Amino acid sequence: MTMTQDINKSIPEAYERIDEATKVLGFTMASDSQTCSLLKTLAASKPASRFLELGTGTGLSTAWILAGMDAYSSLISVDNEADFLEVAERFLGQDDRLSLIHSDGGEWVENNKSQKFDYIFADTWPGKYLLLDEVLTMLNPGGFYIIDDMMPQPNWPAGHEDKALNLLKDLENRTDLIITRQVWATGIVIGVKS
């Protein structure tokens, strides 16, 4: 068998239905299936843990994170778009491990700085381009910090590449985070809190 970038593992049960609803809404910012597969694998390494997703979207990546989590873990997922969260609620809301929060991500972070997590997927501006220090303070030692879309994307507005490059420099210069940059999928950075 040769290595390919295909995802050969089963996809989460609700994924295809969420994907269909996502297309109906015209939402085009969802994480790709390669990134989602990695999110699932990394989630499986954190039993009985607390997970945070900033930027639920319609729940595509949420479904993969849940698929990797064990029964003793919990996931808080935050998004400011009610229409997107409604899709996530419809297909994932029955999972008792999941709390979907309708809020501005920045406001939620500011109001929840004392909470601690073992895994943070920052898929929106807060926790990535905004409030990075605050979000990394919420990460327990040994916890994962994960971001995607770090390689140029067709939907990036003018000037965004400079923001991404500055974020990568900031992450590499931190003394509290050990990171690996992956030139794969949309460009993933995985950090571990030291």
N, C-alpha and C positions, 0 to 999 in steps of 0.2 A: 504494500500500500504506500502511495506517495503522499507527501504532505501537500495540502491545498488550504486555501482560506475558506473553504466551504464549512458550514456549520452542520455537522453530521449527527449531533445529538437532538433529541426531541425538543421541540419548542414548547414553551408553556401553553397550557390548555387554552387560555383566553386570548393568546397573542393574536391569532388570525382574526378573531372577531373585533378586537381592539384596533387592529390594523385597518380593517374595513371601515370602521367608524371614524378613524383618523383621516382616511382619504376623503370621506364625505365632508368632514369639517374643513378640508383643505390645509391641514396642519402639516408642514414640511420640515419641521425642526427636530423630529424624533431621532433618537440614537439608532445607529444601524445595527443589524443583527450580530455582526462580529463583536462590536462593543458590548452589546447586551449579553452575549455568550460569556464574555470575560467577567462581566458584572456578576453573573450567576456563579461562575467558578470561584471568584474571590469571596462571594457571600458564603459559600459552602465551607470556607476555611474559618468562619467566625461563629461557632456554636454559642447558643445562649447569649447573644449579643444585641446591642442597640444599633439600628441602622437609621441613617438620615439621607433622604434624597431631596435636594433643592432643585425644583423644576420637574414636576411630575409630567407635564404635558398631558397626554391622553392615557398614560399608564403603560406604554410599551416597555420601557426599561424597568418600570416598577414590577411588571409581571415576571421578568427574568430575575430580578433581585429576590423576589418572594420565592421563586422556584429553587433558588440556591440556599435559602434560609432554613434553619431547622425549626421545629415546633416551639422552641423556647425563646426564640428571638422576636424582636418587634421592629417595625419600620414606620417612621414618620415621613410622609412625603408631602411637600409644600408646593403650591402653585397659585398664581394670582388670576388665572383664567377659569372662570366658572364653567364655561362650555367644555373645556378640556377635562376638568376634574369630574364632570358629570359622566364622561365616558369611562374614566378610571373607576368611579364609584359603581357604575352599572355592571362592569365585568369583574372587578376585584374587591368590591366593598364587602362581600360576604366573608372575606378572610379576616379573622379576628386579630391577626398579627399586624394588620395594616391600619394606620390612622392617616386619613387624607385631610389635609389642612388647606382651606381656601384663605390665602393671605399673601400679601406682598412678601417675597422672600427676605428682603432686607429688614422689614419690620419684624418678621417672625424671628430672625436671628437676634436682633436687638433685644427682643422681649424674652429670649430663651437662652441667653449666653451661659447660664449656669448648668444647662443640660450637657451630658457627656455621651459620646457615641464611639462605637468601635469601627465604624465604616461610614464614610460620607461620600456620596456621589453628588458633586456640584455641577449641575447641568443647566445653570442659568447664571446671570450676572452676579447676584449675591453668592458669596462663597468662592467665587472665581475671580472676577474682575473688581468686585466690590466686597468689602468686609472680609477679606481673606484672613487677616490676623484673627478676627473674632471667631470665624468658623474653625480655623486650625486650633484655637484654644479649646474648642468643644470636642476635639478629637482625643481619645484616650491614647496613652503610650501603646505602641504596637498596632494602632488602628490604621486603616486604609483611608487615604484621601485620593479620590479618582476624578479626573476630568477628561472630557473628550473634545473633539472639534478643534484640535490644536494645530492641524495642518490646514493650509488654505482651503476654504470651502467656497463653492460657487455663490452661496447666498450671503457671504460676508459683505458688509457695507464698506465703502471706501475708508481707509485708515484703520480697519480692524486688525489687519496683519501686524501692524506695529504694536497694538495692544497685546496681541497673543505673544509676540516676541518678548515684550517687556515682562509679561507674566511668567514666561519660561525662565527668564533671567532672575526674577524675584524668587521663584521656587528653588532654583539651583543655588542661590546664595543663602538660603535659610539654613540655620544650624539645628532646627528642631524637626527637620523632615528629610528623609532619605528618599530620593526620587529616581524613577526610571522613565525616560521618554521612549515611547514606542512609535516608530514610523510604520504604523499599521492601522487598518480601519480608517478613521478620520483623524488619527493622531491622538494617542492616549498618553496621559501622564498618570502614573501610579506612585503615590507617596506613602511612606510609613512614618508615623510619628515616633520620634526618638525620645 
